[in-house]
Every structure is written in structure tokens, then in C-alpha cells.
Amino acid sequence: MKTLVIQLDRSEDAGSIRDKVTWGKASRVLLVWPVNHELFDRKIDLVMIKRTCTSQGSRLGIVCDDPVVCAEAEELQIPVFESVNKAMRKGWDRRRRRWFTSNLPEKSNEIVTVEDLRINRPVRSKERPLPLVIRIGLLLAGVLAVVAICLFILPTADVKIYPVSQEQEMTVEFTVESSGAGASNPGILSGTVINTTVESEISRPATGTTKVPDKKARGTLKLTNLTDKEINIKAKTIVFNTGNPPVRYIFLSDATLPANGTLDDVAIEAMYAGESGNTLENTVTRMDGEIGLLIQMTNPAPITGGADRNIPSPSQDDIVALRSDIQKISARQAEEKMTAELKPDEILLVSSIKAGRIKEETITPKAGEPGVTARIKQSAEYSALVINHRQFSEQAGSLLKANRLLPGWQISTRQPTDVQILSQEYDRINNRVKLRTSIKGQMIPVINTAKIRRVITGRERSLASAMISILVLTEKPTSIETWPSWMPVLPLIETRINVSTP
């Protein structure tokens, strides 16, 4: 059933209300009066509004706190409600119970009319309030209850126990393998192979010597013309001796052979300097080209004057020494590079660093070549084994715990297990490293934190500290901090107490 709710304001009159009812056209019309405001109090106005609703087939109801309007509505059989929600939930055929009392004098056998209510408006009936002392007492009780709950739930305590400790030390040998066998055997660690490439260059003074050409050999030829024509031979013409390989010589000037004649003392010179240009007599007999077939030549005397001189040059020993030195330098550079590229939780085993394939090598000058300084440049691959520091420490701690741990004691978390590598020995054949290590750890008594919390719950600080000293051997007094700090006792809830061994 559709209900039209009309919220009236203080400027409304009967005419404007009738217009709103007419426009709404609903089966039920609910007029809502302003709170604590007298809109109008003429009965005729309410009658006219009801007639307007009846004429369009609507049922009228009101929400009002004005006693006069409510009394008039009851006389006109108009339902009156305390709120809009109640009007929506309740049936409109029920009569509203009066919740006000009249301030008119009580008269027997007299009926109070609407006119009497207009003259003497009724007032709301009020219950007698509680006494001030009782109200203050109830307020204090509520506050104290909240404070008590807070004191029970909110407080916390931080208990720090400093148990006595003993240092345990042992020497253990580990074997590091790259096969990953360390998971089942605590004495074997799993190592990882890493590779790197380094480029190195070194030099050293050459200690050897080599001969280089210094002066050219010179001599003369005797030429015979085998034809009846004059032959002209240009300077720089090349002739050879009979050696293997042959030595080349050149004419120093032009020569003209008369027909069927001979020409002596034709000067020649070796093309290249050095002792190789010297040759015996009657050995320079060859000339390339057509002219060589037309003449006959020889050197009546040896050709001499060619000489060499000694200059510095790398020897084979220098090359061997350079390679030995560069291997040491490359190994050191490989160690530095691998160390710089290590992950935070890795340990490099220096003894396992080994050289691999030489990718590139350049030697200048080579052995026997002239040069004051011998230089070598090399690019080589290196490999090494690394181990995981966490796995190393865990296995060392396990061995320490299994071999040296006292009954009722545990490894302290205040200081991590200290593992030092004393020596390394690398087996190049099997690619494994034998480590000799020193393991140190702090041992403390086993602390049952659950039992300690249960014993000290709700205890005064000094008493709780004394009880902890009985349960645990301590090297200094237990530290107990509560929140709030002014609380003299520990919390009443065990879970609000934190027990630790810093």
C-alpha cells in the first residue's frame, strides 16, 4: 500500500497542506508535524484536510507531539503515531495511547474537552530521576570496570635473561667437492665451480742478442760479349751467384760491351747488407733476361765487405720467464676478480684457483727478433671452488653440537658459531679441497620459556627475578621491563610476557 509522507515545515498552513495532499494521490497520507512546534490548532483545519483525503480515496494519519492536535485527531478518528517508522510498521486502525498528562485540576464526573486543553495545555509526564549520588556512583563503577579490564589485558613485560655461557672449541676437517655430496655427510661440503677470464700484460728486458745486417759486400765482374754487336748494360741490373738461395747483386753504373770484346772491373754491390753478401771468386755467373744469354761473366776475386752487428733480442729463456711471471700475475688477478664478484653468502677457496684454456697470447718481439724489451699479453680462463657460508656454519655448528655439547645445554644465539679456515689443500686430480677449520661456539643452558612465563605471571618484579635465578644459572641479574612502567607486577596473562636471551 502506497503511503505519501509529507514533512511539514513551520511556514505551512491548511491550504498548502491540502494542495500537497491533492498532488500526492496516494492510498495513505502521513503528515509529519515539526518537532515541538505548534503549526495550527484549529479543529476545522484538520477536518478540511481529512475531507480532502477522503474525497480522493486516501486514509489520513499524523505524526505529532502537540497534545491539542493529538486530542482533536482522536475525536476525528485520525491515527496518531510517534514516528514515521512506527507509522510504517503499525496498522492505522489502532488508537494511539496518550503519553501526556494534564495540568488541569482533577474533577470527578467531568470530561476534559479540547477547549480545556487549549486553555491549559498538558505537559509530558516525567519519571523521577535517580539521586545524584547514585548516578555518580554508577559512573565511577563503570569507569573502574573499564580501568580494571585495561589493567588486565593491556600491560606487557619484556624479560631478558642472561644465562651463564661456556666457550667450546674444536678442530674439524672438511672435504669440499663439486659433486654436491654435502647434503648427506656432515664432513663433506658442496662446492660450486665458478669461472672467470682475465687479461694480463707484462714485459722484461731482453737478455739475448741477434745479428742484423750492417754493411753491404762489394766486388768486380769480368764481362765478355759473345756477339758481334755492342751491348749496353744499365745500372741496377741484377746478377746472382751460384748459392742456394742465391745472393743478388746490382751494377753500380752503366756498362758498354764492345762487339766480341771484354770488359774488366765492372763494380757490383750486394742488394742487402750483411755477411750473407760475401761470396767466393768465380761464383757470380748468372743474369736474368735476354742479355744473360749474350754475355759471359764471372768475379775474378771474392766479393767481400759484407758485415753484421749484434743487437738485443729476446731469448727463449726470456719467453719462458715471461710466461711463468704472467701466470702468477693472472692467478692473482683472477683471485681479486672472483672475490669482487662473490655473492654475500659465498666463500672463495683460494687454493682451488687454477688456470684453464689460454684464449689468446701475443709475444712481441718473438725470440730471435730485434728488441730491447720482451712483452707478452695473454687472455686466460680460470676456475675455482666456492662454498656457501650458511651451509658451512650450519654443518660446523651441528658437528660442534654433536661432539662437544654438554647435556642440558644448547648453542647460544647471542653469538653465531665462529668458523675459521686454518689451512687449505687442493687435489687437482679429483677437483676437491681439504679444509682444516677451527670451530668456536658459546654454550648456554636450555631455557624453558613457557615454564618461566607460567611461574612469573602476576609476580612482583623482584620476586620474579629471584624465581628466574633459581630456575636458570645467570651471569648477571635478569632485566624486567613492564608497560606501563609504573606497574609493580608482571601481567596476569602469560602471552603478554616476552622472555628472551639477548
Secondary structure, 3 states (H helix, E strand, C coil): CCEEEEECCCCCCHHHHHHHHHHHCCCEEEEECCCCCCCCCCHHHHHHHHHHHHHCCCEEEEECCCHHHHHHHHHCCCCEECCHHHHHHCCCCCCCCCCEECCCCCCCCCCCCHHHHHHCCCEECCCCCCCHHHHHHHHHHHHHHHHHHHHHHCCEEEEECCECCEEEEEEEEEEEECCCHHHCCCCEEEEEEEEEEEEEEEEEECCEEEEEEEECCEEEEEEEECCCCCEEECCCCEEEECCCCCCEEEECCCEEECCCCEEEEEEEEECCCCHHHCECCCCEEEECCCHHHCEEEECCCCEECCEEEEEEECCHHHHHHHHHHHHHHHHHHHHHHHHHCCCCCEEEEEEEEEEEEEEEEEEECCCCCCCCEEEEEEEEEEEEEEEEHHHHHHHHHHHHHHHHCCCCEEECCCCCCEEEEEEEEEECCCCEEEEEEEEEEEEEECCCHHHHHHHHCCCEHHHHHHHHHHHCCECCCCEEEEECCCCCECCCCHHHEEEECC
